[in-house]
Structure formats: C-alpha cells, structure tokens
C-alpha cells in the first residue's frame, strides 16, 4: 500500500513500548469518563460536577503525559492550514469578551471559553496515543466492547417503567421528568449518559468508526467485535426516540459502507445484511421503539427541526437572529447558567444562534470558519485514505466532515468530546498509511 504523495517526507519515529502502554491506558480512561459520566452522577455519592469535568481533566493530563507526536502536529498543520490561526483568533476573542467590563458572570465565561476551545486539542493527543497500529486495534476493540455494553443497558432501560431508578436523570429524580414517547408510553433511553441526547450522540458518532475499523480489519474473525457492536447500536438507535439519531446513523453507515466501496465486496454486502437484520430484530423484539420514532416524524415540531437544520447556514442564522453586534458575553447561554442561578434573558436552543448571541458577529464567524476548515481537513484526510487503500476509513472521514458542520459541538459536551476523539482516530489511520 503506497502512502499518498501529499506528505511524502513526514517521518513517524518508533514509539517506545512503555509510551504505547501509557497511551492506550489514557485513551481507555478518556473514553470511560465520557461514556460513563451519567452512571457516576446517577448512582455514586460524589458531587456531579466532578464527573462532568472528569473528561476535561483526563484530556489535560493526556496533553501533559502523552503529549503530541511531531508527526501528528505536522499532519494536522498540513491538513488544515488556516485552522490553528482561526482557533487562536477565537481564543483571543473569547478572552476579550470575558475581560469586557459588562460581562455578567466571570465563572460562566470561563466555562464557556473552555467549551469553545479545550477539545480542539483532543484529536492531536488521541492520534498520538494510538499512533502505533497495534494500539489503534486495541482502542477499537475497547470501543466495540463498550458500545455493546451501552446498547445492552439501553435495551434494559427501554423495558423498564419511567419511575425505575435506572431511568432517572442526574438532575431530577421525578419520574414525571423522564422523557417518553407520547404515543407508546415507552421511555426514551439515556443508557450510561446523563440525558437522551448523549446516547444518541454515541450511537451515530461511534457506529461509523466501528464499521470502518471492522471493514478494514485483516480478517473477518478480527472484525467481529466491530460488526457486532455496530449492529447493537443500530438495533437500539430508535430507543432514543430521536429522529436525528436514526437519520445520522443511516447516513454515516451508508457513507462508510457505500462511499468506501465496501458494498461492492462480499464482506460489505454481508455487513449490510447483518445490520439490516439487527435492526429488524430490534424492531421485532420492541416494536414500540420504531413506532415512537415514526410518531415523532409526524409530530408538530418536525418543521421546527428542519428550521434548526437551516441555521447551519451562516447567512440564514444572521438574518434570523436578534443579537448584540459584539455579543452578550462568552458563556452567558451555556447550560451551566441554571446551576449558577443565572438567567440570560435570551430564549434560544439552536447552537448557531447561541454562539451568535454570545460572541457577536465576529466571534460567530470565527467559530463557523473553524468548523468549516475542520470539515475541509477531514475531506482531505478522506481523499488521502481513499488513495492509500483505506477506503472504509475514508467513508468515516467523509461522515465526520458532515458532522463538523451539523452537530452542536459548542453546546453539547458529549457530542463535542466523542466527535474530537473520533477525529483523532481518523488522523492516526492517515499517519499509519506511511508505514504500510
């Protein structure tokens, strides 16, 4: 397999065995703090903020202990040349917003600044941690096993009543507050996460990575965990009651299996049939899940969801938002405001509008351009992976390029962390092409 000619002189030095072990331990810990946060906050007698910020602490520890490999830094600069400057400019604008005399709450501003900036470094540290191909395979197997466990808990939750302890949310143990599908009465599952959106994020962000890992495995036997895990997620996706989860999962799976050319192979067809059978089995065993999603597509707020999607277009957002030109202050619309007993005065949910109100026009454009050039970098990575023969991973990169523009990466902390971890795995695969 030839390494793409775009970066012929990037050298990846050998990683000592002790550093490889340290990297995979750190990666596993990071993934656990992201995915098991809801269980910890729900059942352990430890203050909830400790679990909420645990993944941030693990990320910072990884930056200090694992570091950033020079080859990873070089690849990142060349994949997205203007991106570092845009992130730095965003950081400067956030600090100016925070230092402005009229900012209503400094602590909330610090939390907002963290939400906009901290996880941009995650892909570099993740790629370094799993840069060795053996470590990448171990990381993918760990992710597959974790996904199977998360899907299993979701299935158990779906069969439990709303007042069951396993269905309680971390901030409210009132059964009436648990979201359910209005026409079937079944709960919308959150599995190991704090809320239903976290489980949905995990399903559609993890499935393309698992499929890419399985489809590119050297043998069918070594790919079983990835296929089984992706099938389990497909079978439980509708239990979230989320339309976006089902649509994003379908689009991502088809991108990996279709755009990568995998569907043209015997194995790829077997995988597609297996995933369809998994979904059919899930629907057959709990038909209320599919019925709940179908009913939500017919609900009154469906048109509003399409309006929210249109807000991904900058011109539409700017023309349809009443915002202060310089912003109301970084962090003023962050979810932590409720815990800090602060109310901003703006009542908006869509992420593009929240960014525009917080940071003003210039800050919003900096954030949007950063996301745009991140998507461009992922498209470049997809082309390199495709030319290098890693076509399933090229499909995953294309999928993540779309997610870079569509997901609320500044307001949904689970989507943010899982997305940037996935980008790190894609970067590691790009760099591994030169060793093949």
PLY file of the C-alpha trace (Angstrom):
ply
format ascii 1.0
element vertex 436
property float x
property float y
property float z
element edge 435
property int vertex1
property int vertex2
end_header
0.00 0.00 0.00
1.56 3.27 -1.11
1.48 6.30 1.10
-0.19 9.30 -0.59
2.24 11.70 -2.20
0.85 14.80 -0.49
3.04 14.25 2.59
5.99 12.09 1.48
8.52 13.43 3.99
6.58 13.12 7.27
8.56 10.74 9.44
6.97 8.80 12.28
9.62 7.68 14.73
9.16 4.46 16.69
7.21 4.82 19.93
8.70 3.08 22.99
6.66 0.22 24.39
6.11 1.97 27.73
4.72 5.03 25.97
2.41 2.85 23.86
1.00 1.23 27.02
0.59 4.64 28.63
-1.23 5.88 25.55
-3.81 3.09 25.45
-4.47 3.35 29.20
-5.05 7.08 28.83
-7.32 6.54 25.81
-9.42 3.97 27.67
-9.73 6.26 30.69
-10.77 9.18 28.50
-13.46 7.11 26.79
-14.80 5.84 30.11
-15.05 9.34 31.59
-17.01 10.45 28.52
-19.36 7.49 28.28
-19.94 6.54 31.92
-20.45 10.06 33.28
-24.21 9.58 33.59
-23.89 6.38 35.62
-21.48 8.03 38.03
-23.62 11.11 38.51
-26.73 8.97 38.88
-25.62 6.32 41.35
-22.39 7.34 43.13
-22.42 9.67 46.17
-19.94 12.06 44.58
-20.76 15.64 43.50
-21.99 15.67 39.91
-19.57 18.36 38.65
-16.65 16.01 39.39
-18.00 13.53 36.85
-18.93 16.31 34.42
-15.41 17.75 34.34
-13.55 14.43 34.69
-13.10 14.05 30.93
-11.62 17.56 30.72
-9.14 16.70 33.47
-8.18 13.46 31.71
-7.71 15.34 28.44
-5.40 17.89 30.07
-3.48 15.09 31.79
-3.06 13.38 28.41
-1.72 16.57 26.89
0.95 16.65 29.60
1.68 12.90 29.89
1.10 11.60 26.34
1.90 14.82 24.52
1.63 15.46 20.79
3.86 13.50 18.43
5.73 15.73 15.93
4.33 13.72 13.00
0.79 14.30 14.29
1.39 18.04 14.61
2.88 18.22 11.11
-0.02 16.30 9.60
-2.57 18.47 11.38
-0.96 21.69 10.11
-0.96 20.47 6.53
-4.46 19.08 6.54
-5.95 22.37 7.80
-3.51 25.19 7.19
-5.64 28.17 8.39
-7.29 26.27 11.25
-4.70 26.95 14.01
-4.87 30.68 13.31
-8.67 30.63 13.46
-8.68 28.75 16.77
-6.14 31.21 18.20
-8.25 34.14 16.98
-11.35 32.55 18.57
-9.45 32.20 21.84
-8.42 35.84 21.72
-11.99 36.96 21.02
-13.35 34.82 23.88
-10.81 36.33 26.29
-11.69 39.85 25.15
-15.37 39.05 25.68
-14.59 37.67 29.12
-12.49 40.70 30.09
-15.12 43.19 28.97
-16.48 45.17 31.96
-20.08 44.31 31.13
-19.66 40.53 31.31
-22.35 39.28 33.74
-20.55 36.32 35.33
-16.83 35.51 35.10
-17.16 31.84 36.14
-19.76 31.23 33.46
-17.49 32.97 30.95
-14.60 30.67 31.86
-16.84 27.64 31.36
-17.97 28.99 28.01
-14.40 29.65 26.89
-13.50 26.09 27.82
-16.44 24.79 25.80
-15.32 26.67 22.69
-11.60 25.84 22.86
-10.44 22.96 25.07
-11.42 19.95 22.96
-9.78 21.21 19.79
-6.53 19.72 21.11
-8.09 16.27 21.67
-7.54 14.88 18.12
-3.80 15.55 18.39
-3.45 13.79 21.75
-5.71 10.88 20.72
-3.80 10.36 17.47
-0.55 10.33 19.44
-1.90 7.86 21.99
-2.96 5.34 19.33
-0.39 6.15 16.66
1.04 2.63 16.72
-1.26 0.35 14.72
-1.41 -2.28 17.45
-2.63 0.35 19.88
-5.22 1.51 17.37
-6.60 -2.01 17.07
-6.79 -2.32 20.86
-8.54 1.04 21.12
-11.08 -0.02 18.50
-11.75 -3.32 20.28
-12.22 -1.48 23.58
-14.66 0.90 21.90
-16.56 -2.06 20.46
-16.89 -3.82 23.81
-18.01 -0.57 25.46
-20.59 0.01 22.70
-22.08 -3.45 23.24
-22.42 -2.75 26.97
-24.03 0.66 26.36
-26.51 -0.86 23.88
-27.34 -3.63 26.36
-28.14 -1.13 29.12
-30.27 0.88 26.68
-32.28 -2.25 25.87
-32.80 -2.93 29.57
-33.88 0.69 30.21
-36.40 0.58 27.38
-38.23 -2.26 29.08
-38.40 -0.52 32.46
-41.08 1.91 33.67
-40.35 5.61 33.89
-40.10 5.51 37.69
-37.33 2.87 37.65
-34.07 4.14 39.19
-32.14 3.24 36.04
-34.21 5.75 34.04
-33.74 8.73 36.37
-31.89 11.79 35.10
-28.96 13.12 37.06
-30.63 16.43 37.96
-34.18 15.28 38.66
-35.42 12.02 40.14
-39.07 12.88 39.50
-40.48 10.12 37.20
-42.66 12.74 35.52
-39.49 14.45 34.23
-38.30 11.36 32.35
-38.84 11.83 28.62
-41.07 9.26 26.96
-42.60 8.58 23.59
-46.10 10.09 23.93
-47.95 7.58 21.76
-46.34 4.40 23.12
-45.52 5.44 26.69
-42.03 3.90 26.46
-39.11 5.84 27.93
-36.51 7.46 25.71
-33.32 5.80 26.86
-30.15 7.54 28.01
-28.14 4.37 28.80
-24.89 5.33 30.57
-25.23 9.03 29.74
-26.81 11.87 31.68
-29.54 12.53 29.14
-31.04 11.04 25.98
-29.00 13.28 23.69
-25.78 11.71 24.98
-26.87 8.22 23.97
-27.92 9.48 20.55
-24.55 11.20 20.08
-22.75 7.99 20.98
-24.78 5.90 18.53
-24.25 7.93 15.37
-20.70 9.09 16.15
-19.40 5.66 17.15
-21.07 3.44 14.54
-19.07 4.83 11.55
-15.80 4.35 13.45
-16.72 0.76 14.38
-17.76 -0.04 10.82
-14.59 1.49 9.37
-12.45 -0.47 11.81
-14.29 -3.72 11.11
-14.39 -3.32 7.34
-10.64 -2.61 7.18
-9.67 -5.45 9.54
-7.32 -8.07 8.02
-9.79 -10.93 8.53
-13.48 -11.46 9.20
-12.65 -13.01 12.56
-10.75 -9.94 13.76
-13.60 -7.69 12.68
-16.38 -9.43 14.58
-16.43 -7.10 17.58
-16.78 -4.04 15.37
-19.60 -5.54 13.33
-21.45 -6.84 16.38
-21.10 -3.53 18.21
-22.31 -1.52 15.18
-25.25 -3.90 14.82
-26.15 -3.49 18.50
-26.12 0.29 18.14
-28.27 0.08 15.00
-30.75 -2.16 16.81
-31.10 0.25 19.75
-30.92 3.60 17.91
-34.69 4.03 17.75
-34.95 3.53 21.52
-33.58 7.05 21.95
-36.76 8.37 20.33
-34.61 10.76 18.32
-35.19 11.36 14.64
-31.71 12.80 14.15
-30.07 9.74 15.70
-31.76 7.39 13.24
-31.06 9.62 10.22
-27.43 10.33 11.12
-26.79 6.65 11.87
-28.19 5.62 8.49
-26.25 8.29 6.61
-22.99 7.51 8.41
-23.28 3.76 7.91
-24.03 4.13 4.21
-21.11 6.55 3.83
-18.65 4.08 5.32
-20.01 1.02 3.50
-21.01 2.76 0.27
-18.63 5.63 -0.47
-15.72 3.47 0.62
-16.60 0.82 -1.95
-17.12 -1.81 0.73
-20.61 -2.62 -0.54
-19.02 -3.84 -3.75
-17.32 -6.65 -1.87
-18.79 -9.86 -0.49
-17.90 -8.86 3.07
-19.50 -5.45 2.68
-22.77 -6.97 1.47
-22.71 -9.40 4.38
-22.22 -6.49 6.78
-25.13 -4.53 5.30
-27.41 -7.57 5.50
-26.27 -8.24 9.09
-27.02 -4.63 10.15
-30.44 -4.74 8.49
-31.17 -7.99 10.30
-30.04 -6.40 13.58
-32.43 -3.50 13.07
-35.24 -5.90 12.10
-34.54 -7.99 15.21
-34.62 -4.87 17.39
-37.89 -3.71 15.86
-39.41 -7.19 16.14
-38.48 -7.52 19.81
-39.54 -3.97 20.79
-41.77 -2.56 18.01
-42.65 0.42 20.20
-39.19 1.89 19.52
-39.77 2.24 15.78
-43.35 3.36 16.33
-42.16 6.07 18.69
-39.71 7.47 16.12
-42.33 7.29 13.35
-44.77 9.20 15.52
-42.17 11.87 16.24
-41.64 12.39 12.50
-45.34 13.18 12.31
-45.37 15.48 15.32
-45.89 19.23 15.20
-42.26 20.13 15.92
-40.84 18.32 12.87
-40.90 21.50 10.78
-39.02 23.29 13.57
-36.27 20.67 13.34
-35.78 21.49 9.67
-35.60 25.18 10.60
-32.90 24.34 13.16
-31.00 22.49 10.43
-31.18 25.55 8.18
-29.42 27.52 10.93
-26.21 25.70 9.96
-26.09 28.18 7.05
-24.40 31.37 8.35
-26.43 33.87 6.30
-29.70 32.31 7.46
-28.58 32.40 11.09
-27.50 36.03 10.95
-30.72 37.18 9.24
-32.95 35.27 11.65
-31.31 36.15 14.97
-31.59 39.24 17.12
-28.08 39.57 18.58
-25.77 42.23 20.08
-23.13 43.11 17.46
-20.25 42.44 19.90
-22.04 39.66 21.74
-23.68 39.41 25.15
-20.61 37.72 26.61
-18.94 34.35 26.21
-20.74 31.61 28.13
-23.92 33.52 29.02
-26.10 30.92 27.25
-24.19 27.86 28.43
-26.20 25.16 30.20
-24.24 25.72 33.42
-26.10 29.00 33.87
-29.01 27.25 35.55
-26.71 25.66 38.14
-25.14 29.08 38.81
-28.60 30.67 39.14
-28.07 32.96 36.18
-30.68 33.75 33.54
-29.52 35.47 30.37
-32.75 36.90 29.01
-32.45 35.12 25.66
-34.58 32.05 24.99
-32.94 30.15 22.11
-31.97 26.49 21.76
-30.21 26.18 18.39
-26.43 26.26 18.73
-25.69 28.72 15.85
-28.00 31.31 17.43
-26.49 30.79 20.86
-22.97 31.32 19.51
-24.04 34.44 17.62
-25.68 35.95 20.70
-22.76 35.11 22.99
-19.86 36.16 20.74
-21.42 38.60 18.31
-20.89 38.60 14.56
-17.08 38.37 14.50
-16.93 35.63 17.12
-19.65 33.66 15.36
-17.79 33.85 12.04
-14.56 32.71 13.69
-16.31 29.70 15.22
-18.08 28.84 11.96
-14.93 29.21 9.84
-13.04 26.98 12.27
-15.68 24.31 11.83
-15.67 24.80 8.06
-11.92 24.33 7.73
-12.09 21.34 10.07
-14.56 19.81 7.61
-12.16 20.67 4.77
-9.34 18.94 6.65
-11.47 15.82 7.06
-12.30 15.83 3.35
-8.57 15.99 2.58
-7.99 13.14 5.01
-10.74 11.15 3.28
-9.07 11.62 -0.11
-5.72 10.52 1.29
-7.23 7.47 2.94
-9.06 6.51 -0.24
-5.91 6.84 -2.37
-3.96 4.85 0.19
-6.42 1.95 0.09
-8.11 2.61 3.46
-11.48 3.26 1.87
-13.68 2.38 4.87
-11.82 4.98 6.91
-12.28 7.42 4.05
-16.03 6.92 4.45
-15.73 7.66 8.17
-13.78 10.84 7.41
-16.47 12.00 4.95
-19.11 11.33 7.60
-17.24 13.33 10.22
-16.77 16.18 7.75
-20.56 16.48 7.58
-20.88 16.21 11.36
-18.36 19.06 11.76
-20.91 21.42 10.23
-24.13 19.94 11.61
-23.50 18.95 15.23
-23.75 21.35 18.21
-20.07 20.99 19.08
-20.04 24.11 21.27
-23.12 23.37 23.38
-23.36 19.55 23.58
-20.38 18.36 25.62
-20.89 14.66 24.78
-21.14 15.30 21.03
-18.09 17.54 21.28
-15.87 15.06 23.12
-16.89 11.98 21.10
-16.52 13.88 17.82
-12.99 15.10 18.50
-11.95 11.66 19.79
-13.21 10.19 16.51
-11.25 12.77 14.53
-8.14 11.67 16.43
-8.69 8.04 15.40
-9.08 9.11 11.76
-5.82 11.11 11.97
-3.99 8.11 13.39
-5.16 5.99 10.45
-3.94 8.62 7.98
-0.47 8.59 9.54
-0.32 4.80 9.63
-0.55 4.67 5.84
3.08 5.67 5.53
4.17 2.56 7.43
2.28 0.15 5.17
0 1
1 2
2 3
3 4
4 5
5 6
6 7
7 8
8 9
9 10
10 11
11 12
12 13
13 14
14 15
15 16
16 17
17 18
18 19
19 20
20 21
21 22
22 23
23 24
24 25
25 26
26 27
27 28
28 29
29 30
30 31
31 32
32 33
33 34
34 35
35 36
36 37
37 38
38 39
39 40
40 41
41 42
42 43
43 44
44 45
45 46
46 47
47 48
48 49
49 50
50 51
51 52
52 53
53 54
54 55
55 56
56 57
57 58
58 59
59 60
60 61
61 62
62 63
63 64
64 65
65 66
66 67
67 68
68 69
69 70
70 71
71 72
72 73
73 74
74 75
75 76
76 77
77 78
78 79
79 80
80 81
81 82
82 83
83 84
84 85
85 86
86 87
87 88
88 89
89 90
90 91
91 92
92 93
93 94
94 95
95 96
96 97
97 98
98 99
99 100
100 101
101 102
102 103
103 104
104 105
105 106
106 107
107 108
108 109
109 110
110 111
111 112
112 113
113 114
114 115
115 116
116 117
117 118
118 119
119 120
120 121
121 122
122 123
123 124
124 125
125 126
126 127
127 128
128 129
129 130
130 131
131 132
132 133
133 134
134 135
135 136
136 137
137 138
138 139
139 140
140 141
141 142
142 143
143 144
144 145
145 146
146 147
147 148
148 149
149 150
150 151
151 152
152 153
153 154
154 155
155 156
156 157
157 158
158 159
159 160
160 161
161 162
162 163
163 164
164 165
165 166
166 167
167 168
168 169
169 170
170 171
171 172
172 173
173 174
174 175
175 176
176 177
177 178
178 179
179 180
180 181
181 182
182 183
183 184
184 185
185 186
186 187
187 188
188 189
189 190
190 191
191 192
192 193
193 194
194 195
195 196
196 197
197 198
198 199
199 200
200 201
201 202
202 203
203 204
204 205
205 206
206 207
207 208
208 209
209 210
210 211
211 212
212 213
213 214
214 215
215 216
216 217
217 218
218 219
219 220
220 221
221 222
222 223
223 224
224 225
225 226
226 227
227 228
228 229
229 230
230 231
231 232
232 233
233 234
234 235
235 236
236 237
237 238
238 239
239 240
240 241
241 242
242 243
243 244
244 245
245 246
246 247
247 248
248 249
249 250
250 251
251 252
252 253
253 254
254 255
255 256
256 257
257 258
258 259
259 260
260 261
261 262
262 263
263 264
264 265
265 266
266 267
267 268
268 269
269 270
270 271
271 272
272 273
273 274
274 275
275 276
276 277
277 278
278 279
279 280
280 281
281 282
282 283
283 284
284 285
285 286
286 287
287 288
288 289
289 290
290 291
291 292
292 293
293 294
294 295
295 296
296 297
297 298
298 299
299 300
300 301
301 302
302 303
303 304
304 305
305 306
306 307
307 308
308 309
309 310
310 311
311 312
312 313
313 314
314 315
315 316
316 317
317 318
318 319
319 320
320 321
321 322
322 323
323 324
324 325
325 326
326 327
327 328
328 329
329 330
330 331
331 332
332 333
333 334
334 335
335 336
336 337
337 338
338 339
339 340
340 341
341 342
342 343
343 344
344 345
345 346
346 347
347 348
348 349
349 350
350 351
351 352
352 353
353 354
354 355
355 356
356 357
357 358
358 359
359 360
360 361
361 362
362 363
363 364
364 365
365 366
366 367
367 368
368 369
369 370
370 371
371 372
372 373
373 374
374 375
375 376
376 377
377 378
378 379
379 380
380 381
381 382
382 383
383 384
384 385
385 386
386 387
387 388
388 389
389 390
390 391
391 392
392 393
393 394
394 395
395 396
396 397
397 398
398 399
399 400
400 401
401 402
402 403
403 404
404 405
405 406
406 407
407 408
408 409
409 410
410 411
411 412
412 413
413 414
414 415
415 416
416 417
417 418
418 419
419 420
420 421
421 422
422 423
423 424
424 425
425 426
426 427
427 428
428 429
429 430
430 431
431 432
432 433
433 434
434 435
